[in-house]
C-alpha cells in the first residue's frame, strides 16, 4: 500500500489530502507495506508492540499439546487527534500479531503527526479474532496511551506492552490515557505469561485415563449462533491445571461392576434406569442383568450417582472447563475433529432423527424400537489426539454430566474475563438443582454438539436422561 501526502512549500507542515487527519501511518515493520513517497518533514513516532501472551508466528501451525496455545492473533490500531473521540480519517489499521517479529523487536508501526502537536492518543487492542470479527471486550487486551509530540525531524520511540492479566480490563481511556514506555523494547516478553505454559501431569494415570496437560485457552465461542436459550458464546480466558481424563465414557459393564445401581423391590434398576422399564420406551441401555449392552456408554444415570461413581475411583466428574478444554482442542476448533459438520459415518449424532429432519437415521424417529448409543470410537472423527493417547466421543454418542451447577453466561461464576480452574458450586436461576451437561449425543443436530454449547438439565436426586452418560476426571498436579 502506498500513502502520499501534500506539503505546504512555505513551512513544509503536513497538509494531508483528507484534511481532518493529523497523522500518517508508516507500517513496513508490521507487514502492511506502507511507503512514504513525498518529500517533507520526517519527525515521527515509532510504536513497538509486545506482549507476554503466546501469539502465532510466521509459518507456524497449530501447536500440539507440547507447546502453548496462541491466545491472540490480531492487533487493532486507532489514532485519535487531540480532543477527538473518533479516530481521524484513515487512522485505523489491523495487524496480524507475529511472535517472530516481536522477538526481533520489529513488530511496530510509525506515525507522522503534525509537528509539536500534543494530545494525540493511540488505542491499541490485542484480540482474539473469530473469522476477522471486531475486538470483543472479554477476549481483548486494550491500551489507550499518549503519543509524544515530535519536531520536524527525528524519531521518538515508545513501547506498548499487552499484559495477559489485563484481558477484559482496559488500561487507559481516551479521557485518561496512560503513558507508554519510552524507547524500544530491550527483549520481547512474548509467550512468557505463566498461565499459558504447558504443565505436565504428575503421577500415574488411572486405568483407562490419559494425561491432559495444563495450560490456557479461551472458553466460549462467539462464532456460534446458539438459540433456544443455550449458553456458550461469551468468552473467558481460562487457566487449567493438569488432570487425567477417562479416554472413553463409562460403560454399562463398568457401572454394573461398581455395585452402585439403585434397585427397586423387584430387583430392577431405577438409577441407572433399567432398559426393561416401560416408562422411556426401551431407550436406556442399562439392564438389571448383564446382556448385550455391557460395552456401551451407560445412559439414564443421575448426576448424583455419576458423581458417586467417579469419587469411588478417586476422581470427580469433569468440570465444564475441563471438558471444553479437551473437546475444543484447547479452544482451537468448534468440534473435536475441527470446524466442519461430520458425515453420518464420522460421529454418532442424529441417529434418532429421520433423514428429512437432518438426521442420519432412516427409521421413524418416533419408533419405540431400541436405539442405543454405540461403542466408543464408532465415530471415526470423534476423537482428540493427545500425547498420552486419544480421547473418544467428546462430540457425540452420549452427552455427559459436568461437575458444575448450571449458570448462564452472565452468572457470577462467569463474570470475570480471566478464570483459574473455574467450578460453579451453586445455581442462580429458577432451578437451584440444575446441573451442566456438555457434548452432543446420538439424537442431536450440528448446532447442538458444538463444544461450547452449555446446557442445563435438572439435577434432582434420581432424575435421569436418556441421552446422558458421563466420564471421570482425576487430579494430576503436584
N, C-alpha and C positions, 0 to 999 in steps of 0.2 A: 504494500500500500504506500503510495506517495502522497505526502502532505506538503502543500506550498502555502506561503503567506505573502501578503503585500507589505511593503515597507515605506514609511514616510521618509523621503530623501533628506528632509531638513534635520530631523532629530533622530532618525532611524529607530523610533519607537514602534513596536508592532501595531499594525492596523489590520487585524485578521479579516478575512473575507466574510466570516459570519458575524463580525462586528460585536455581538454580545459576549463573545468568548474572551477570556483573559489568559488562556494557556494554549500551548501547542504540545501534543504528545510526541515523544520520541520513544519507540518501543522495540528497537532492534534486539536488545538482550533478552527480552521476554518472548521473542518469537513472532512479533507482529510484523516485523519487516518494514517499519516506517522509516522514511528517509527525508531528512531536512534538505531542501534543494535551493531555497532562496538565500541571498546574502543578508546580512544584518546582525543584530546582537546575538551573542552566544550564551548569555547568562541563563543558567538553567539549574533545576533541582533534579537530582537523581535519587529515586526512592528504591532502596533494596528491600526485597520481601523475603522473609524467613519464617519458619515455624518449627515447633518441636514435634508436631504430628507427623506420622508417616503419610507420605503422598506418593503418587506414581512417578516413575522416571521414564525417560526416553527409551523406547524399545522394550520396556518391561511388560510382562504379562501378569495375570492374576497369580498371586503367590499361593504356594501350597501351605499346609499348616505349620511349616517350619519358619515362616517369616511373618512380620506384622502385616495386617491387612491395611492397605491405603484407606484412610478415613475421609479425606477431602481431595477434590480433583480440579477445582476451578477457583480463580480469584476475580472478583468484580472490583473495578476501579472507577470511582466517580470523583470529579474535581469541581469544587464549588468556589465561585468568586466571593470576595468579602461581602458579608451580609446576605448572600443568596441562600435560599432554601431548596433550590433545584439545581442540578448540575448545569454548567454552562454548555452551550451548543457544542456538540461533537466532543464532549469531555467525558465520555464513558468508554470503557473497554472491558472485555472479558478475556482472561488469560487462562491457559491450561497450566495448572500447577505442575512443576517439574523438579523433582528432588535432585536430579543431576545438576541442573543449573544452580540450584540453591547451594549445593556442596562446592560449586566452583565460584560462588559469590557473583553470579552473573544473572540471577533472576531479579530483574529490575526494570524500571521504566523511567523515562525522563519527561520533565515538564518545563516548558519555556513560558514563564509568566511575564506580565508587564514588569519592567524593572522597578524595583523599590515598592512593588505592590505588597501590602500586608493584609493578613486576614484570610488568605486563600487556604482552603481546607481540602483534605483528601478523605473520602470514605472508602475504606478497603474491606472487602469481605472474602474470607476463605470459606468455601462452602462445598457441600456435597451435592453434585448435580444429579438430577434424575431425568435423563434424556433432555439435558440442557434446559431444565426448568430454572426459574429465578431463585435466588437465595431464600431459604426458609429459616425463620429465627431459631428453631430448635436444633438445626444442623449447620449453623453458621458461626464463625468467629469474626466479629466485627470490630474494626478500629476506625475512629474518626480523629484525625490529628491535623495540626497546622503544618503547612509547608513554609519553609523560611523564605523571606524576601531575598531577591538577588539583584546584583548590579547588571550593567550592560554586558559585562564579560565575567567569565568564571563559572565554576560549578560548585554547588552546595550538595552534600550527600547526607542522607538520613536513612535509617533502617527501621522498618516496621516489622515487629515480631508477633506472629499469631500464636498465642499460647493455648493449648488444647483445653486447659482448665477453664478458659473463658467462654467455651462454647455456650451459646444461648444467652450470654450476658455481655452486651456490647460495652466496650471501653471507649469513653468519649462520646460526644454528640456534636451536632452542628452548633449548638449553643455553648457547649463546654468542651472544646476539643482537647485532646491530650497533646503532649509534646513528643514527637518521635525521637528515637535515639540518634544522636549525632554521629555522622560518619558511616562508613561501610562496615559490614559485619566482619569480625576477625575470623570467625569459624561458624559454619552453619550448625543449627540445632536440629535439623530435620531428622525425624524418626527417633528422637531421644525421649519422648514422653513416656514415663514409666508404665502408664496404664495400657499402652498398646503392645508392650513386649510380650512375646510368646513364652508362657510359663509351662514347663513340662509337668506331668503328673509325678507324684511321689508314691511309691509303694506298688504293690501288685494288684493288677486289675482283677475284680471278682470274675468268676467263671461266666463267660458269655458277654462280658462287658469290654469296652475299648476305652482308651485314654482320649479325652478331649482337652487339648492344651488350653490354658487360659489365654486371654487376650482381650481385645476391644472390638466392638462392632456397632453399627447403627441398627438398632431395633426399630421396626416400623418402616413403612414404605409408602411414600406419597403418590407413587405412580398408580396404585391400585384403587379402583373405584369400588369401595365397599359399601353397598347399600343395605337396606333392611336392618339398620341399627347396629351393624357389625363394627368392630373397632380394629385398629391396627395401622392407620395411616400416619399418626403422629410419630415423629422420630425422637429417639433418645440415644445418646451415646452411652453405651453400657460396657463396663469393665467386668469381665467374667473370670473367676478363679478356675483353675483346672479341676476337672472332675472325670469320673468314669461313667459311662452310659451304656446300658444294655444295647447290644447291636440289633436285637430283634424285640418285637413286642412279646410280652409274657403270654405263653400258650395255655391252652386248656389243660394239657398234661402237667405243666409246671404248677399251675394253680391248684390242680387236684392234689398234687403231692404235698402242698403246703398244709393241707388239712383245715384251711380257713373257711371253706364253704359253709354257708348257713343253711341248715336243713329244716324242713317243717316236720310235723309229727309223722308224716308218711315216708320220711327219708328222701324227699325230693328237695333239690337245691332251690333256695329262694334268693340267694345272693352269693355268686352269680345266678341269674335266673335260669332255671332248668329249661333246656330245649323242649322238653315234653310238656311244659306249661302252655296251656292254650291261649293265654292272655295276649301274647305277642304273635301268635300265629306261626310258631316254629321258625323264628328268625334269629334266635340266640343259638350259640354253638356249644354251650356248656351242657353236659348231661350228668345226671346223678351217678351213672355208672360209666366206666370207660367205654369209649366207642371209636368211631372213625374220625372224630374231630380233635384228637389229642394234640396234633401238630399245628392246629390253627390258633391265631391270636384269640385269647379269651375276650368275649363281649358280654354286655349286660351285667357288668360288675360295678358296684357303687364306688364312689370316691373314697369312702371310709375304709372299705375292705381292700381296695387297691393300695391305699397308703399303709395299712397294716401289713400287707404282704411285703412291700418294699422295706419297711422298718425291720421286719423279721430277718431280712437279708443283709442288714447293716446299712441300708440306704434310705432313699426317700423318693417320692415322685419328683420328676424334673420340674424345676421352676419354668415359667413361661420363657424367661430369658435364656435359660439353658437349652430349652427345646429349639427356640428360634435360631440361636447361635449356630447350631449344627444344621438344622433343616434349611436355612437360607445360605448355607456355606459362608458363614461369618458376614452376613448382610450383603453378599455379592450377587444374589440371584433371587428370583421370585419363588422358585421351586428347588428341591434338592438336585434336580437334573439340569437346571438352567432357567431360561425365561420363557420357553415355548410350552404350549399345551401338549401333553403327551398323546400318542396314539392309544387306541384301546388295549393293545397288547403290551404297552410300556409301563402302565401303572394301574393298580387295582382301584379304579374310580368308575363312577357312573354305572355300576353293574346292576343297579336296581331301577334304572331308568330305561324307557323304551328308546329306540333309535330316533323316533320322531321328537322326543324330548331332549335330544342331545346326548343320549347315553350310549353305552356300548352293548347293552343287552337287547336281544330280540324278544325276550319274554315279556309277558304282560306285567307292567310294573306293580300292579295291584294283586298279582298272584300270591297265593298263600304257600306256594311251594318253597321249601327252604332254599335260601340263597345266602351262603355263608361267606365269611372272609376267606382269604386264600393263604397258603403257607408263605412265610417270609421269603422275600426275593422273587415272588411271582411276577412283579413288575420289573421288567428288565432295566428301566431307567431309575427306578425309585430307590436310590441308594446314594450315600455320601461317602467318598473315599477319604479316609484319614490315614495317617502314617501307621497307626496301630491296627487298622482294619476297617472294613466297611460297616456303615450303619444303614439298616434297611427300613423301608416302609414309613419314612417320616412324612411323606407327602400324601399317602393314601392308605388303602387296606382298611384299617380302623382308625378313627380319631382317638386321641389319647388324653387322659386326665392330666392336668398340671397340678402342682402343689399349691398354687396361688388361689386365694379367694379372688373373685372377679371384681375388677373395677374398670370403668370405661377409660378411654384415652385421657379424659380430663379429670380423672380421680386423683386424690392426693398421693397415691403410690407412684404416679407417673408425672408429677408436677415438675420435676427437675429435668433439665436437658442432659445432665451427666449423672449416671447412676452406677453404683457398685453392687454387684450381686443382688439385684432387686428381688423382693418377695413380698407380695401383698398378703397380709395376715388377717385382713378384715374386709368387709364389703360395705360400701357406702350407698348402695342402691336399695330399691324396694324389697329385694330378696336377700336377707342377711346371710343365707346359706349358699348363695350362688358360687360356683367354682368355675375355674377356667378350663377350657378344652381346646387343644391345639391339633392341627393337622386335618387333612381331608380323610374321606373314607370311601367305601365301595359304593355309596349312594350319592355322592356329591358331584357337582359340576365344577368346571375350572375355577370360577371366581371364589369358590368355597374352599379350595385346597391350596391357595397361595399361603405361604408360610407366615405371613404377617397377620393373617386372619385370627382375630381374637373373639371367642365365642363364650357365652355364658350358659351353663347348664345348672339346673337345680342340684344342690349338693346335700339335700336332706338325707338322713340316715336311711339306707335301704333303697334309695331311688337309683334306678339303673337305666341305661340307654342302649338300644340295640346296635348302635354304630360305634360304641366307645369301649376301648380297652385301655391298656397302659403299658409302660415300661418303667424301669427304675434307674435312678442315678445314684452315685456314691461319691463320698469325699475323696479327693486325691491331692490335697495340699500337704504342706509340711506340718 
